[in-house]
Amino acid sequence: MSKLSSLERRSALTLACVISLRLFGLFLIMPVFSLYAKAMPDATGFMIGLALGVYGIGQVLLQIPLGLLSDRIGRKPAITLGLILFAIGGLIAAMSHTLVGIVVGRAVQGMGAVAGAGIALAADLTAEENRGKAMGIIGVSIGLAFLLALILGPPLEAVAGLPGLFAATSILALVSLALLWLIVPTPARAQAPAAAGFGAVLAMLRDGRMLVLNGSVFFLHALLTASFVGLPLLLANTLHLPVNRHWELYLPVMTVAAFVMGASLHHMREVAQSLRIVTVCVVAIGLALLGFALSGSHLAAFGVAAAVFFSAFNLLEAALPSLVSRLAPEHLRGAAMGAYSTSQFIGAFVGGTLGGMALGRLGPDGVFVCAAAFTVLWLPLVIAGARRMGRQAAGEAQPA
């Protein structure tokens, strides 16, 4: 098994810091937002879900253009533009006193669509055989960002309020910008050829393998966002765990998830192995969501379901972008990751919106039941895609 070179290790670690700092700011409001938003004058279940998921609209509009732009002008300039927009959106949300204003700020934050270009930059800086490890490092950093956000969000909200949390997202975006230019290496690679326009991008996206991977990240983030519409309310109202003690649950849960990630990284080197992991994770997420709904007032049962859910989520966050980066043409990698991230944030918008509607009609338990039903649609897509990719890989290997 090849090891990461010193340059690859430094690139992966520093870029993981850039990505995770931005996501930490995004995750920071999630453990407290539903509880805070219910006290606002224009609060409804739909508006709460919309405010959580609306950043996906901006991501949908700009992920592919910014990814394609990064193929032409370089990853760092495109990421810089996105981080500046993200910081502006955070300030708009921080100065808002209604959910409508927060929705506007979150939408502008979503226009900072740097996820595709950022992951493409990580792929540019690592060899193909080590790409799974680099994505694993980024996945672990995202998991740690989750952990810290879930632990620090409630006490920070108690000190600074929700406006303070939104202001913190803007500050963290600027810190990420400084790390990007001061520490992350700049890859030496040619720009995309002139022929790599939207026609070539559309042809790539019609590839059945890309459809499976983009569909999978859509479902993953739809379920994640929907879950966080209900999780804070379930913990506070059903399990009677005060907001300032939510970290006592999330800390062991995310520790378990980090160990599962570390133990599974070496299984992600080959496409077939990664696809098997994806299939297992889909099943695990569906069962975990049902566990949330059925746990009732049993905190231990809820904790087991949460450990399964976040372990599967972290594994998929590493496996899916690694597969996209390996299967996409090199000169279209930024556009491919932009399309992948577009699907991700469409899922976030759909999940937040449908989660809010389910909350208003069915309550927190209904959110999780509806989310679990989504895995019934997701699993056949993954199974069919795994078979298709297996046959295609066998066909390519036979002539060789």
N, C-alpha and C positions, 0 to 999 in steps of 0.2 A: 504494500500500500504506500503510495507516494505521500510525501509530507509537504505541507505548505512551506514555500520559501520565505525568507525573512521579509521580502517585499510584499508577497501575498499576505503574510500574516499581518503586517503593519497596515496594508490596504484594507483588509477585511475588518480589523479591529477599529480603525479610525472611521471607516465608512459606516460601520455598525453604530458607532457613537452618533454620527450625524443623523442617521435614520431614526435611531431609538430616541434621541432627544426631541425630535419633532413629534414623534408618535407619543412620547411621554406627555407632552403638552396636550395632545389630542385626547389621550386616555384619561387625563387628570380629572376631567369633569364627569366621566362616565359613572363612577360609583356614587355620586351625590346628585346628579342632575335631575333625575326623576323626582326625588324628594323635594329639592329646591323649587323646581318648576311648578309643582302642584300648588304652591302658595302664590303664584303670580296671577295678576288679574285676568289675563286672557288664556289661562291654562285649560286645556282639554287633553284627553288622551291622544288625539290625533296630532295636536300641536307639539306635545312633548316628543312623540316619536319623530315628527317632522324635523324638529330642532336637532335631534340626535343624528338623523340620517341625511339632512339636506346637503351637507358638505359633499355628498356623493354626486350631486348635480354638476358642480363645478369640475370635479374630477372627471366625470363622464365627458364633459365638453372639451377638456384640454389635455387629457392624458396622451392620446394618440398624437395630436399636434406637437406637444412638448417633447414626446419621445422621438418623433420624426425630426423635430428641430435639433434635438441633442445629437442625432446621427450626422447632422450637417455642420453645426457650429461648435459642437463639443458638449460633453455632459455637464461640465461645471457651469458655463453660462446659463444653460437651460434650468439647472437646479437653482441657481441664484435667483432667477426671475420668479420661480415658484415659491421659494422661501420668503421673498419680500411680500408677495401677495398673501401668503399665510399669516405673516405678522400683521399686515393691515387688517385682515379679517378678524384677528383676535382683538385688536383695539376697538373695532366697531362693536363686537359682542360685549366687550368689557364696559362700554359706555351706554349700553342699552338697558332699559328698565322694563321691557316687555318681551314676551316670547317672539313677537314679530321681529323686533330688532335683533334678537339673538339669531333668529333664522337667517336674516340678511348677513350678519357677521359670519355665521357658519358657512353660508354659501360662498362668500368671498374667500374664506379659509380654504374651501374646497378647490378654488381656482389655483391654489398652489400645488399643482398636480405634478409632484416631483418623484413619486414612487417608482414609476417605470424607468425614468432616466437614472435614478439612484441605483436601482438593482442592475440596470444595464452597465453602469459604471463599475459595480462590483464584479460583474461578469468579465468586463474588459480587463480588469486587473488581476485575474486569476486564470490559471490553465484549466482546460476542460475537465481533466481528471480530478482537479481540486475544487471545482465549482460547487459541488454539493457541500463540502466542508465550509466554504466561505458563506454560502447561503445558510448553513447551519449556525455559524457564528452570528449572522444577522438575525436569524430566527430566535436564538437564545437571547440576544440583546433586546429583541422585541418583547420576549417573555419577561425579561427583567424590567423593561419599561412598564409593562402591565403590572407587575408586582409592586414596583415603587409607586405607580400612580394609584393603585388600589389602596395602598397603605397610607400614602401621604395626602391623597385627595380630601378625605373627610377632615383631618385636623387643619389643613390649609384653608379649607372652605370655612371652618369655624373662625379662623383668624381674619381672613381677607374677604370672605364671601365669594360668591360665584364670579363677580367682576374681577376679583383678584386672581382667580384661576385663569380666566381668559387673558388677562394681562400677562400672566406667567407664560402662556402659550406663545405670545409674541416675543417675549424675551428669549425663550428657548429656541425659537426659529432663528433669531439673530446669532445666538451662540453656535447653532449648527452651521450657519453661514461662515462664521469665522473658522471653525474646524475644517470646513470643506476646502477653503483656500489656503490655510496655513499648514495643514497636516496631510490631507488625502492626496496621494500622488495623482498626477495627470497622465492618463494612458497615452502612449504613442501609437496612434492608429489613424488610418486614412479616413477621410470623410466619405459619406455615402455617395455613390455615383449618381449622376443626374437622372438615370433611369429609375432610381429608387423613389418613385412618386407614389401617389395614393393608389394607382392601379396595382403596383407591385405589392403594396401593403395589403390591399383587399385580397389579392391572390393568395398571399401567405395566410391570411385569417380564414380563408375557406378551407384550409388544410384541416382534415378531421381531427388530427391530434391537437391542434390549437383550439378547436371548438370544445374539445373535452376539457382541456386545462382551463380555458377561460370560463367555461360553464361551472367548473368546480370551484374556482375562487369566487364566482358570483354567489353560489350557495353558501360557501363558508362565511363570507362577511355579511350576507343577509341574516344568517342564523346568529352570528356574533352580535350584531347591532340589535336585533330583536330581543336577544337574551338580556341585554343591558337596559332595555326598556323595563323589564320585569324584575331583574335581580335586586336592585336596591330596595324596591318595595317589598319583595318577598322576604329579604333578610330583616328589614325593619318591622314589618307588620305581621308576618306569619311566624318567623323564627324569633321575633322579639329580641333581635340583636341590635343594640344602639349603633348609630352610624359611626361613632368614634371607636367602636370595637370591631368593625368589619375586617380590619387588618388581621385580627386574630384568626380568622378563617382563611383569608386569602394568602397569608404567609406560608402555612404548611402546604396549601394546595399548589401554589406556584413553585414551591421547592420540589415537590414531587414531579411536577411537569418538567422542570429543568433537568432532573435526573433521567426522566424518560427520554428527553431530547438527546442528552449526552450518550445514553446507551444505544440509541438508534441511529446515530449519524453514520456509522460505518456501513449501514445497510442501504444507504442512499447513493452509492456510487454508480449503480447501473439503473437503466430506465425501468427494466422489468421489476427490480426490487422496489424501486420508488413507487411504482404503480400498485404493488401489493400493499405497501404501507398506506397509500391513499385510500384504498378500498377498506382496509381495517379501520382507518380513522373515521370514515363516513359512518360506518356501523356504530362505532363508539360514540360519536357525537349524537346520533339519534337516540341511543339508549340513555346517554347522560341527560339529554333534554327531557325525556320522559321521567328520569330520576328527579329532576328539579320539580316537575309537576306533582309527583307522587310522594315526595319526601315529607310533606305536611310540616309538622313542628319538630321533626327529628333532625337535629343539627348534624349528627354524624352521617346520616344518609345523604343529606345535602352536600356535605363535604366530600364524600366519595364520588358523587355525581360531578361535582365541580372539578375534582382532580382528573377524572376521566375526560371531561370536556376540554379543559385547558391543555392537557397533555396531547390530545388529538389535534387541537388547534395549532399548537406550537410546531408539531411535526408537519402539518400541512403547510404552514407558513414557510417552512424550509424546503419541503419537497416540490411544491408546485412551481415556484419561480425558478428553481434549479432545472426542472424539466423544460420549461419554456426557453430558458437561455441556451440549453443544449440543442433543442430541436429547431430553433429559429435560425434563418440565414444570418451570418455574422454582420453583413452590412445593413440589415434591417432589425438588429437586436433591440435598439432603442425603441423603434416603433412597435415591435412585438411585446416588449415589456410595458409600453404605454397602453396597448390594447388589453393586456392582462390586467393592468391596474384599473383601466376603464371598467372592465367586467367586475373587478373587486368593488368599486365604489358604486356602480349600479346596484350591486347586491346590498351595500350599506344603506343606500337610499330606500330600496324596496323593503329591506328588513326593518328599518326604522319606522317607515310609514305603516306597513302592515302590523308591526308590533304595537304601534300606538293605537291602531284601530282595534286590535285584539284586546289590548288593555282596557279600552273604553267599554267594550261589549262583554268581555269574558273574565276580566281581572288578570292578575299576574299568572295564575296557573294556566289560564287559557293561552297566554302568550307562548308558553313553553310547549303546550300540546300542538299548537299550530306550527311552531318552529320544527318540532319533531316530524310533523307530516311532510315537511319539505324534503327530508332525507329520503322519503319514498320516491321522490322524483330524481334526486341526485344519484342514488346508488346505481340504478340501471345505466345512467350515462357513464359512470366510472367503469363499470364492468364491461360494457360494450367497447369503451375506449381502450381498455387494457387489452382486450382480445384483438382489436384492430391494430394497435401498435405492435403487439407480439407477432401478428402475421406479417406486418410490414417489415419489421426487423429481420424476420426469418427470410423474407424474400430478398432483402438487400444483402444478407449474408451468403445466400446460396450461390450467386454468380461469383462472389469473391472466393 
